[in-house]
Amino acid sequence: MKIGILVNEGPYQHQAADSAYQFAVAALKAGHQVQRIFFYHDGVHNASSLTEPPRDDRQIVQRWSQLAEEHKVDLVVCIAAALRRGIREQNLAPGFRISGLGQLVESGIQADRLVVFGD
């Protein structure tokens, strides 16, 4: 099954980012294809390379980057939402790319399921 994921909340303000990550890992382990993860609204903060949590805290941004590298998952950040929040291409963590809402629409069309995390 092809799965698309939409993340609407930031990494340290809401459980949505952690839940989306755990869902993606479980889906991949079950043999499904995670076709794309789209970060929208405050979810774009998941892509910021400027995030520096304490060493004993969850390294959420780093986990997303590792997921993209290990499983070739497409991590797309909404350009409009990112720019509104001061996130630019040069601030992206490895594995993320900026694009428009068309990528979300395409994911919804191509995936068998689009799973949304956060409001």
MODELLER restraints for C-alpha pairs under 7 A, 6 or more apart:
rsr = mdl.restraints
at = mdl.atoms
rsr.add(forms.Gaussian(group=physical.xy_distance, feature=features.Distance(at['CA:1:A'], at['CA:32:A']), mean=5.10, stdev=0.5))
rsr.add(forms.Gaussian(group=physical.xy_distance, feature=features.Distance(at['CA:1:A'], at['CA:33:A']), mean=6.11, stdev=0.5))
rsr.add(forms.Gaussian(group=physical.xy_distance, feature=features.Distance(at['CA:1:A'], at['CA:112:A']), mean=6.22, stdev=0.5))
rsr.add(forms.Gaussian(group=physical.xy_distance, feature=features.Distance(at['CA:2:A'], at['CA:32:A']), mean=6.22, stdev=0.5))
rsr.add(forms.Gaussian(group=physical.xy_distance, feature=features.Distance(at['CA:2:A'], at['CA:33:A']), mean=4.82, stdev=0.5))
rsr.add(forms.Gaussian(group=physical.xy_distance, feature=features.Distance(at['CA:2:A'], at['CA:34:A']), mean=5.94, stdev=0.5))
rsr.add(forms.Gaussian(group=physical.xy_distance, feature=features.Distance(at['CA:2:A'], at['CA:35:A']), mean=5.91, stdev=0.5))
rsr.add(forms.Gaussian(group=physical.xy_distance, feature=features.Distance(at['CA:2:A'], at['CA:111:A']), mean=4.82, stdev=0.5))
rsr.add(forms.Gaussian(group=physical.xy_distance, feature=features.Distance(at['CA:2:A'], at['CA:112:A']), mean=5.22, stdev=0.5))
rsr.add(forms.Gaussian(group=physical.xy_distance, feature=features.Distance(at['CA:2:A'], at['CA:113:A']), mean=6.81, stdev=0.5))
rsr.add(forms.Gaussian(group=physical.xy_distance, feature=features.Distance(at['CA:3:A'], at['CA:33:A']), mean=6.05, stdev=0.5))
rsr.add(forms.Gaussian(group=physical.xy_distance, feature=features.Distance(at['CA:3:A'], at['CA:34:A']), mean=4.78, stdev=0.5))
rsr.add(forms.Gaussian(group=physical.xy_distance, feature=features.Distance(at['CA:3:A'], at['CA:35:A']), mean=5.62, stdev=0.5))
rsr.add(forms.Gaussian(group=physical.xy_distance, feature=features.Distance(at['CA:3:A'], at['CA:111:A']), mean=5.16, stdev=0.5))
rsr.add(forms.Gaussian(group=physical.xy_distance, feature=features.Distance(at['CA:3:A'], at['CA:112:A']), mean=5.95, stdev=0.5))
rsr.add(forms.Gaussian(group=physical.xy_distance, feature=features.Distance(at['CA:3:A'], at['CA:113:A']), mean=5.11, stdev=0.5))
rsr.add(forms.Gaussian(group=physical.xy_distance, feature=features.Distance(at['CA:3:A'], at['CA:114:A']), mean=5.95, stdev=0.5))
rsr.add(forms.Gaussian(group=physical.xy_distance, feature=features.Distance(at['CA:4:A'], at['CA:34:A']), mean=5.98, stdev=0.5))
rsr.add(forms.Gaussian(group=physical.xy_distance, feature=features.Distance(at['CA:4:A'], at['CA:35:A']), mean=5.49, stdev=0.5))
rsr.add(forms.Gaussian(group=physical.xy_distance, feature=features.Distance(at['CA:4:A'], at['CA:36:A']), mean=5.10, stdev=0.5))
rsr.add(forms.Gaussian(group=physical.xy_distance, feature=features.Distance(at['CA:4:A'], at['CA:37:A']), mean=5.97, stdev=0.5))
rsr.add(forms.Gaussian(group=physical.xy_distance, feature=features.Distance(at['CA:4:A'], at['CA:107:A']), mean=5.81, stdev=0.5))
rsr.add(forms.Gaussian(group=physical.xy_distance, feature=features.Distance(at['CA:4:A'], at['CA:108:A']), mean=6.71, stdev=0.5))
rsr.add(forms.Gaussian(group=physical.xy_distance, feature=features.Distance(at['CA:4:A'], at['CA:111:A']), mean=5.64, stdev=0.5))
rsr.add(forms.Gaussian(group=physical.xy_distance, feature=features.Distance(at['CA:4:A'], at['CA:113:A']), mean=6.17, stdev=0.5))
rsr.add(forms.Gaussian(group=physical.xy_distance, feature=features.Distance(at['CA:4:A'], at['CA:114:A']), mean=4.53, stdev=0.5))
rsr.add(forms.Gaussian(group=physical.xy_distance, feature=features.Distance(at['CA:4:A'], at['CA:115:A']), mean=6.25, stdev=0.5))
rsr.add(forms.Gaussian(group=physical.xy_distance, feature=features.Distance(at['CA:5:A'], at['CA:36:A']), mean=6.34, stdev=0.5))
rsr.add(forms.Gaussian(group=physical.xy_distance, feature=features.Distance(at['CA:5:A'], at['CA:37:A']), mean=4.62, stdev=0.5))
rsr.add(forms.Gaussian(group=physical.xy_distance, feature=features.Distance(at['CA:5:A'], at['CA:38:A']), mean=6.17, stdev=0.5))
rsr.add(forms.Gaussian(group=physical.xy_distance, feature=features.Distance(at['CA:5:A'], at['CA:114:A']), mean=5.53, stdev=0.5))
rsr.add(forms.Gaussian(group=physical.xy_distance, feature=features.Distance(at['CA:5:A'], at['CA:115:A']), mean=4.87, stdev=0.5))
rsr.add(forms.Gaussian(group=physical.xy_distance, feature=features.Distance(at['CA:5:A'], at['CA:116:A']), mean=5.93, stdev=0.5))
rsr.add(forms.Gaussian(group=physical.xy_distance, feature=features.Distance(at['CA:6:A'], at['CA:37:A']), mean=5.82, stdev=0.5))
rsr.add(forms.Gaussian(group=physical.xy_distance, feature=features.Distance(at['CA:6:A'], at['CA:38:A']), mean=4.85, stdev=0.5))
rsr.add(forms.Gaussian(group=physical.xy_distance, feature=features.Distance(at['CA:6:A'], at['CA:39:A']), mean=6.00, stdev=0.5))
rsr.add(forms.Gaussian(group=physical.xy_distance, feature=features.Distance(at['CA:6:A'], at['CA:115:A']), mean=6.19, stdev=0.5))
rsr.add(forms.Gaussian(group=physical.xy_distance, feature=features.Distance(at['CA:6:A'], at['CA:116:A']), mean=4.71, stdev=0.5))
rsr.add(forms.Gaussian(group=physical.xy_distance, feature=features.Distance(at['CA:6:A'], at['CA:117:A']), mean=6.09, stdev=0.5))
rsr.add(forms.Gaussian(group=physical.xy_distance, feature=features.Distance(at['CA:7:A'], at['CA:16:A']), mean=6.97, stdev=0.5))
rsr.add(forms.Gaussian(group=physical.xy_distance, feature=features.Distance(at['CA:7:A'], at['CA:17:A']), mean=6.50, stdev=0.5))
rsr.add(forms.Gaussian(group=physical.xy_distance, feature=features.Distance(at['CA:7:A'], at['CA:20:A']), mean=6.86, stdev=0.5))
rsr.add(forms.Gaussian(group=physical.xy_distance, feature=features.Distance(at['CA:7:A'], at['CA:38:A']), mean=6.21, stdev=0.5))
rsr.add(forms.Gaussian(group=physical.xy_distance, feature=features.Distance(at['CA:7:A'], at['CA:39:A']), mean=4.88, stdev=0.5))
rsr.add(forms.Gaussian(group=physical.xy_distance, feature=features.Distance(at['CA:7:A'], at['CA:40:A']), mean=6.14, stdev=0.5))
rsr.add(forms.Gaussian(group=physical.xy_distance, feature=features.Distance(at['CA:7:A'], at['CA:43:A']), mean=5.38, stdev=0.5))
rsr.add(forms.Gaussian(group=physical.xy_distance, feature=features.Distance(at['CA:7:A'], at['CA:116:A']), mean=6.23, stdev=0.5))
rsr.add(forms.Gaussian(group=physical.xy_distance, feature=features.Distance(at['CA:7:A'], at['CA:117:A']), mean=5.01, stdev=0.5))
rsr.add(forms.Gaussian(group=physical.xy_distance, feature=features.Distance(at['CA:7:A'], at['CA:118:A']), mean=6.37, stdev=0.5))
rsr.add(forms.Gaussian(group=physical.xy_distance, feature=features.Distance(at['CA:8:A'], at['CA:39:A']), mean=6.14, stdev=0.5))
rsr.add(forms.Gaussian(group=physical.xy_distance, feature=features.Distance(at['CA:8:A'], at['CA:40:A']), mean=4.97, stdev=0.5))
rsr.add(forms.Gaussian(group=physical.xy_distance, feature=features.Distance(at['CA:8:A'], at['CA:41:A']), mean=5.28, stdev=0.5))
rsr.add(forms.Gaussian(group=physical.xy_distance, feature=features.Distance(at['CA:8:A'], at['CA:42:A']), mean=5.79, stdev=0.5))
rsr.add(forms.Gaussian(group=physical.xy_distance, feature=features.Distance(at['CA:8:A'], at['CA:43:A']), mean=4.34, stdev=0.5))
rsr.add(forms.Gaussian(group=physical.xy_distance, feature=features.Distance(at['CA:8:A'], at['CA:117:A']), mean=6.18, stdev=0.5))
rsr.add(forms.Gaussian(group=physical.xy_distance, feature=features.Distance(at['CA:8:A'], at['CA:118:A']), mean=5.03, stdev=0.5))
rsr.add(forms.Gaussian(group=physical.xy_distance, feature=features.Distance(at['CA:8:A'], at['CA:119:A']), mean=6.23, stdev=0.5))
rsr.add(forms.Gaussian(group=physical.xy_distance, feature=features.Distance(at['CA:9:A'], at['CA:16:A']), mean=6.00, stdev=0.5))
rsr.add(forms.Gaussian(group=physical.xy_distance, feature=features.Distance(at['CA:9:A'], at['CA:17:A']), mean=6.37, stdev=0.5))
rsr.add(forms.Gaussian(group=physical.xy_distance, feature=features.Distance(at['CA:9:A'], at['CA:41:A']), mean=6.76, stdev=0.5))
rsr.add(forms.Gaussian(group=physical.xy_distance, feature=features.Distance(at['CA:9:A'], at['CA:42:A']), mean=4.79, stdev=0.5))
rsr.add(forms.Gaussian(group=physical.xy_distance, feature=features.Distance(at['CA:9:A'], at['CA:43:A']), mean=4.05, stdev=0.5))
rsr.add(forms.Gaussian(group=physical.xy_distance, feature=features.Distance(at['CA:9:A'], at['CA:118:A']), mean=5.51, stdev=0.5))
rsr.add(forms.Gaussian(group=physical.xy_distance, feature=features.Distance(at['CA:10:A'], at['CA:17:A']), mean=6.53, stdev=0.5))
rsr.add(forms.Gaussian(group=physical.xy_distance, feature=features.Distance(at['CA:10:A'], at['CA:42:A']), mean=4.95, stdev=0.5))
rsr.add(forms.Gaussian(group=physical.xy_distance, feature=features.Distance(at['CA:10:A'], at['CA:43:A']), mean=4.42, stdev=0.5))
rsr.add(forms.Gaussian(group=physical.xy_distance, feature=features.Distance(at['CA:10:A'], at['CA:44:A']), mean=6.78, stdev=0.5))
rsr.add(forms.Gaussian(group=physical.xy_distance, feature=features.Distance(at['CA:10:A'], at['CA:45:A']), mean=5.25, stdev=0.5))
rsr.add(forms.Gaussian(group=physical.xy_distance, feature=features.Distance(at['CA:10:A'], at['CA:46:A']), mean=5.86, stdev=0.5))
rsr.add(forms.Gaussian(group=physical.xy_distance, feature=features.Distance(at['CA:11:A'], at['CA:17:A']), mean=5.28, stdev=0.5))
rsr.add(forms.Gaussian(group=physical.xy_distance, feature=features.Distance(at['CA:11:A'], at['CA:45:A']), mean=6.61, stdev=0.5))
rsr.add(forms.Gaussian(group=physical.xy_distance, feature=features.Distance(at['CA:11:A'], at['CA:46:A']), mean=5.37, stdev=0.5))
rsr.add(forms.Gaussian(group=physical.xy_distance, feature=features.Distance(at['CA:11:A'], at['CA:60:A']), mean=6.42, stdev=0.5))
rsr.add(forms.Gaussian(group=physical.xy_distance, feature=features.Distance(at['CA:16:A'], at['CA:117:A']), mean=5.12, stdev=0.5))
rsr.add(forms.Gaussian(group=physical.xy_distance, feature=features.Distance(at['CA:16:A'], at['CA:118:A']), mean=5.21, stdev=0.5))
rsr.add(forms.Gaussian(group=physical.xy_distance, feature=features.Distance(at['CA:20:A'], at['CA:117:A']), mean=6.13, stdev=0.5))
rsr.add(forms.Gaussian(group=physical.xy_distance, feature=features.Distance(at['CA:24:A'], at['CA:34:A']), mean=6.70, stdev=0.5))
rsr.add(forms.Gaussian(group=physical.xy_distance, feature=features.Distance(at['CA:28:A'], at['CA:34:A']), mean=6.73, stdev=0.5))
rsr.add(forms.Gaussian(group=physical.xy_distance, feature=features.Distance(at['CA:34:A'], at['CA:73:A']), mean=6.37, stdev=0.5))
rsr.add(forms.Gaussian(group=physical.xy_distance, feature=features.Distance(at['CA:35:A'], at['CA:73:A']), mean=6.42, stdev=0.5))
rsr.add(forms.Gaussian(group=physical.xy_distance, feature=features.Distance(at['CA:35:A'], at['CA:74:A']), mean=6.70, stdev=0.5))
rsr.add(forms.Gaussian(group=physical.xy_distance, feature=features.Distance(at['CA:35:A'], at['CA:111:A']), mean=6.87, stdev=0.5))
rsr.add(forms.Gaussian(group=physical.xy_distance, feature=features.Distance(at['CA:36:A'], at['CA:73:A']), mean=6.03, stdev=0.5))
rsr.add(forms.Gaussian(group=physical.xy_distance, feature=features.Distance(at['CA:36:A'], at['CA:74:A']), mean=4.71, stdev=0.5))
rsr.add(forms.Gaussian(group=physical.xy_distance, feature=features.Distance(at['CA:36:A'], at['CA:75:A']), mean=6.10, stdev=0.5))
rsr.add(forms.Gaussian(group=physical.xy_distance, feature=features.Distance(at['CA:36:A'], at['CA:107:A']), mean=6.52, stdev=0.5))
rsr.add(forms.Gaussian(group=physical.xy_distance, feature=features.Distance(at['CA:37:A'], at['CA:74:A']), mean=6.18, stdev=0.5))
rsr.add(forms.Gaussian(group=physical.xy_distance, feature=features.Distance(at['CA:37:A'], at['CA:75:A']), mean=5.01, stdev=0.5))
rsr.add(forms.Gaussian(group=physical.xy_distance, feature=features.Distance(at['CA:37:A'], at['CA:76:A']), mean=6.17, stdev=0.5))
rsr.add(forms.Gaussian(group=physical.xy_distance, feature=features.Distance(at['CA:38:A'], at['CA:75:A']), mean=6.13, stdev=0.5))
rsr.add(forms.Gaussian(group=physical.xy_distance, feature=features.Distance(at['CA:38:A'], at['CA:76:A']), mean=4.81, stdev=0.5))
rsr.add(forms.Gaussian(group=physical.xy_distance, feature=features.Distance(at['CA:38:A'], at['CA:77:A']), mean=5.92, stdev=0.5))
rsr.add(forms.Gaussian(group=physical.xy_distance, feature=features.Distance(at['CA:38:A'], at['CA:104:A']), mean=6.27, stdev=0.5))
rsr.add(forms.Gaussian(group=physical.xy_distance, feature=features.Distance(at['CA:39:A'], at['CA:76:A']), mean=6.14, stdev=0.5))
rsr.add(forms.Gaussian(group=physical.xy_distance, feature=features.Distance(at['CA:39:A'], at['CA:77:A']), mean=4.81, stdev=0.5))
rsr.add(forms.Gaussian(group=physical.xy_distance, feature=features.Distance(at['CA:39:A'], at['CA:78:A']), mean=6.16, stdev=0.5))
rsr.add(forms.Gaussian(group=physical.xy_distance, feature=features.Distance(at['CA:40:A'], at['CA:77:A']), mean=6.54, stdev=0.5))
rsr.add(forms.Gaussian(group=physical.xy_distance, feature=features.Distance(at['CA:40:A'], at['CA:78:A']), mean=5.52, stdev=0.5))
rsr.add(forms.Gaussian(group=physical.xy_distance, feature=features.Distance(at['CA:40:A'], at['CA:81:A']), mean=6.20, stdev=0.5))
rsr.add(forms.Gaussian(group=physical.xy_distance, feature=features.Distance(at['CA:41:A'], at['CA:81:A']), mean=5.39, stdev=0.5))
rsr.add(forms.Gaussian(group=physical.xy_distance, feature=features.Distance(at['CA:44:A'], at['CA:77:A']), mean=5.83, stdev=0.5))
rsr.add(forms.Gaussian(group=physical.xy_distance, feature=features.Distance(at['CA:44:A'], at['CA:81:A']), mean=6.85, stdev=0.5))
rsr.add(forms.Gaussian(group=physical.xy_distance, feature=features.Distance(at['CA:44:A'], at['CA:82:A']), mean=5.74, stdev=0.5))
rsr.add(forms.Gaussian(group=physical.xy_distance, feature=features.Distance(at['CA:46:A'], at['CA:61:A']), mean=5.46, stdev=0.5))
rsr.add(forms.Gaussian(group=physical.xy_distance, feature=features.Distance(at['CA:47:A'], at['CA:61:A']), mean=6.07, stdev=0.5))
rsr.add(forms.Gaussian(group=physical.xy_distance, feature=features.Distance(at['CA:47:A'], at['CA:92:A']), mean=5.48, stdev=0.5))
rsr.add(forms.Gaussian(group=physical.xy_distance, feature=features.Distance(at['CA:47:A'], at['CA:93:A']), mean=5.55, stdev=0.5))
rsr.add(forms.Gaussian(group=physical.xy_distance, feature=features.Distance(at['CA:47:A'], at['CA:96:A']), mean=6.36, stdev=0.5))
rsr.add(forms.Gaussian(group=physical.xy_distance, feature=features.Distance(at['CA:48:A'], at['CA:87:A']), mean=6.80, stdev=0.5))
rsr.add(forms.Gaussian(group=physical.xy_distance, feature=features.Distance(at['CA:48:A'], at['CA:91:A']), mean=5.72, stdev=0.5))
rsr.add(forms.Gaussian(group=physical.xy_distance, feature=features.Distance(at['CA:48:A'], at['CA:92:A']), mean=4.99, stdev=0.5))
rsr.add(forms.Gaussian(group=physical.xy_distance, feature=features.Distance(at['CA:48:A'], at['CA:93:A']), mean=5.65, stdev=0.5))
rsr.add(forms.Gaussian(group=physical.xy_distance, feature=features.Distance(at['CA:49:A'], at['CA:91:A']), mean=5.39, stdev=0.5))
rsr.add(forms.Gaussian(group=physical.xy_distance, feature=features.Distance(at['CA:49:A'], at['CA:92:A']), mean=5.18, stdev=0.5))
rsr.add(forms.Gaussian(group=physical.xy_distance, feature=features.Distance(at['CA:49:A'], at['CA:93:A']), mean=4.33, stdev=0.5))
rsr.add(forms.Gaussian(group=physical.xy_distance, feature=features.Distance(at['CA:50:A'], at['CA:91:A']), mean=6.60, stdev=0.5))
rsr.add(forms.Gaussian(group=physical.xy_distance, feature=features.Distance(at['CA:53:A'], at['CA:59:A']), mean=6.72, stdev=0.5))
rsr.add(forms.Gaussian(group=physical.xy_distance, feature=features.Distance(at['CA:65:A'], at['CA:93:A']), mean=6.84, stdev=0.5))
rsr.add(forms.Gaussian(group=physical.xy_distance, feature=features.Distance(at['CA:65:A'], at['CA:94:A']), mean=5.59, stdev=0.5))
rsr.add(forms.Gaussian(group=physical.xy_distance, feature=features.Distance(at['CA:65:A'], at['CA:95:A']), mean=5.12, stdev=0.5))
rsr.add(forms.Gaussian(group=physical.xy_distance, feature=features.Distance(at['CA:67:A'], at['CA:73:A']), mean=6.75, stdev=0.5))
rsr.add(forms.Gaussian(group=physical.xy_distance, feature=features.Distance(at['CA:68:A'], at['CA:74:A']), mean=6.48, stdev=0.5))
rsr.add(forms.Gaussian(group=physical.xy_distance, feature=features.Distance(at['CA:68:A'], at['CA:75:A']), mean=6.85, stdev=0.5))
rsr.add(forms.Gaussian(group=physical.xy_distance, feature=features.Distance(at['CA:68:A'], at['CA:95:A']), mean=5.59, stdev=0.5))
rsr.add(forms.Gaussian(group=physical.xy_distance, feature=features.Distance(at['CA:69:A'], at['CA:95:A']), mean=6.59, stdev=0.5))
rsr.add(forms.Gaussian(group=physical.xy_distance, feature=features.Distance(at['CA:75:A'], at['CA:95:A']), mean=6.51, stdev=0.5))
rsr.add(forms.Gaussian(group=physical.xy_distance, feature=features.Distance(at['CA:75:A'], at['CA:96:A']), mean=4.89, stdev=0.5))
rsr.add(forms.Gaussian(group=physical.xy_distance, feature=features.Distance(at['CA:75:A'], at['CA:97:A']), mean=6.34, stdev=0.5))
rsr.add(forms.Gaussian(group=physical.xy_distance, feature=features.Distance(at['CA:76:A'], at['CA:96:A']), mean=5.88, stdev=0.5))
rsr.add(forms.Gaussian(group=physical.xy_distance, feature=features.Distance(at['CA:76:A'], at['CA:97:A']), mean=5.13, stdev=0.5))
rsr.add(forms.Gaussian(group=physical.xy_distance, feature=features.Distance(at['CA:76:A'], at['CA:98:A']), mean=5.68, stdev=0.5))
rsr.add(forms.Gaussian(group=physical.xy_distance, feature=features.Distance(at['CA:76:A'], at['CA:99:A']), mean=6.34, stdev=0.5))
rsr.add(forms.Gaussian(group=physical.xy_distance, feature=features.Distance(at['CA:77:A'], at['CA:96:A']), mean=6.91, stdev=0.5))
rsr.add(forms.Gaussian(group=physical.xy_distance, feature=features.Distance(at['CA:77:A'], at['CA:97:A']), mean=6.00, stdev=0.5))
rsr.add(forms.Gaussian(group=physical.xy_distance, feature=features.Distance(at['CA:77:A'], at['CA:98:A']), mean=4.68, stdev=0.5))
rsr.add(forms.Gaussian(group=physical.xy_distance, feature=features.Distance(at['CA:77:A'], at['CA:99:A']), mean=6.09, stdev=0.5))
rsr.add(forms.Gaussian(group=physical.xy_distance, feature=features.Distance(at['CA:78:A'], at['CA:98:A']), mean=5.99, stdev=0.5))
rsr.add(forms.Gaussian(group=physical.xy_distance, feature=features.Distance(at['CA:78:A'], at['CA:99:A']), mean=5.52, stdev=0.5))
rsr.add(forms.Gaussian(group=physical.xy_distance, feature=features.Distance(at['CA:78:A'], at['CA:100:A']), mean=5.29, stdev=0.5))
rsr.add(forms.Gaussian(group=physical.xy_distance, feature=features.Distance(at['CA:78:A'], at['CA:101:A']), mean=6.24, stdev=0.5))
rsr.add(forms.Gaussian(group=physical.xy_distance, feature=features.Distance(at['CA:79:A'], at['CA:98:A']), mean=5.50, stdev=0.5))
rsr.add(forms.Gaussian(group=physical.xy_distance, feature=features.Distance(at['CA:79:A'], at['CA:99:A']), mean=5.40, stdev=0.5))
rsr.add(forms.Gaussian(group=physical.xy_distance, feature=features.Distance(at['CA:79:A'], at['CA:100:A']), mean=5.59, stdev=0.5))
rsr.add(forms.Gaussian(group=physical.xy_distance, feature=features.Distance(at['CA:82:A'], at['CA:88:A']), mean=6.67, stdev=0.5))
rsr.add(forms.Gaussian(group=physical.xy_distance, feature=features.Distance(at['CA:89:A'], at['CA:98:A']), mean=6.61, stdev=0.5))
rsr.add(forms.Gaussian(group=physical.xy_distance, feature=features.Distance(at['CA:108:A'], at['CA:114:A']), mean=5.77, stdev=0.5))
